[in-house]
Amino acid sequence: MLLDESCTVRQRLMQLETLKAGVAEARELSAKADELTVLSAKVQKLAVRNQLLDQHRVARAASLETATVLQSIDLCSQRFSESPKSSTLVGGQRWSKMVTALGSFSVAAETLQKQDWVKHFASQLFAGVPPELRKQTIVQSMPDNIVALRNYTQWYQRFIKYRNVVPASAEDFDDVQSCSDQLAAITFKENDDVPGPVKAFFNATSSGSGAGLDFLTAEVVEWLRTNHMLANYVVRAR
């Protein structure tokens, strides 16, 4: 029996303690591996995004200083290769210094990437105003403008979500460029293109009292006919 011989008991207890220490060591190393996985994933994501920014000709304002973080990684890796134990990693604050350096590097890299992208977005892509401002300069009741404004609104909503968020993939970069091109191609009938009597007629029809017949001049009728809007209006007695 296991408990019948004291020598055997002592041996087994020592073996159990050894196993316990091994399990604790494995747990410590596993925790460090999990921490490294998170940090590595962040750096990998930033590296991929950096490559995308370069491929899509986003001008880079500055480069990061990498000597500190590379030195910390090299030191930890070298010491662990010599003595692969959890105590080797945490000794002399090597681990905490490396983790801090990687964290600071990730934050700085993400900040610079975002700054470069925001500048590129503002200077190289569509620079038009939001739909709520755009519609103030056009004849909103014109059929062509109705369609154009609807398309403008849809493309703008899709486009503007990228303003402060760096595209995460080549597909995202293509999408934001497509939105920019589509918006730039949309044309409107501007208020300045509309004759004064026609604008007065539109203003009157938009008022509570409506437009009297004196607003419906020959010039207005001809303009409405030319722009396929004559059928939009009828005359009713008060």
Residue pairs with C-beta under 8 A, 6 or more apart in sequence:
2 8
2 9
2 12
3 9
25 85
25 86
28 86
29 86
32 86
32 89
32 95
35 99
39 99
39 102
39 103
39 106
42 102
42 106
43 102
43 105
43 106
46 106
46 109
46 110
46 113
49 113
49 166
49 168
50 109
50 113
52 167
52 169
52 170
52 173
53 60
53 113
53 116
53 117
53 166
54 60
55 170
56 173
58 116
58 117
58 120
59 116
59 119
59 120
60 112
60 116
61 112
61 115
61 116
61 119
62 112
64 105
64 108
64 109
64 112
66 105
68 101
69 98
69 101
69 102
69 104
69 105
72 94
72 97
72 98
72 101
72 102
73 98
73 101
73 102
75 94
75 98
76 89
76 94
76 95
76 98
79 88
79 89
79 91
79 94
80 88
80 89
82 88
89 95
90 96
113 166
114 164
114 166
117 166
117 167
118 163
118 164
121 162
121 163
121 176
125 159
125 176
125 177
125 180
126 159
126 179
126 180
126 181
126 183
126 184
128 134
128 156
128 183
128 184
130 156
130 160
131 149
131 152
131 153
131 156
134 149
134 152
134 188
135 149
137 188
137 190
137 191
138 145
138 149
138 188
138 189
138 190
138 191
139 145
139 189
139 190
139 191
139 194
139 199
139 202
140 146
140 149
141 202
141 205
141 206
141 229
141 232
142 189
142 227
142 229
143 227
143 228
143 229
143 232
144 188
144 189
144 227
145 188
145 189
148 186
148 187
148 188
149 188
151 182
151 186
152 183
152 186
155 179
155 182
155 183
155 186
156 179
156 183
158 175
158 179
159 176
159 179
159 180
159 183
162 172
162 175
162 176
162 179
167 173
167 175
167 176
189 227
191 199
194 202
194 223
195 219
195 223
197 215
197 217
197 219
197 220
198 219
198 220
198 223
198 224
200 215
201 211
201 215
201 216
201 220
204 210
204 211
204 212
204 215
205 211
205 215
205 233
213 235
216 235
221 230
224 230
224 232
224 233
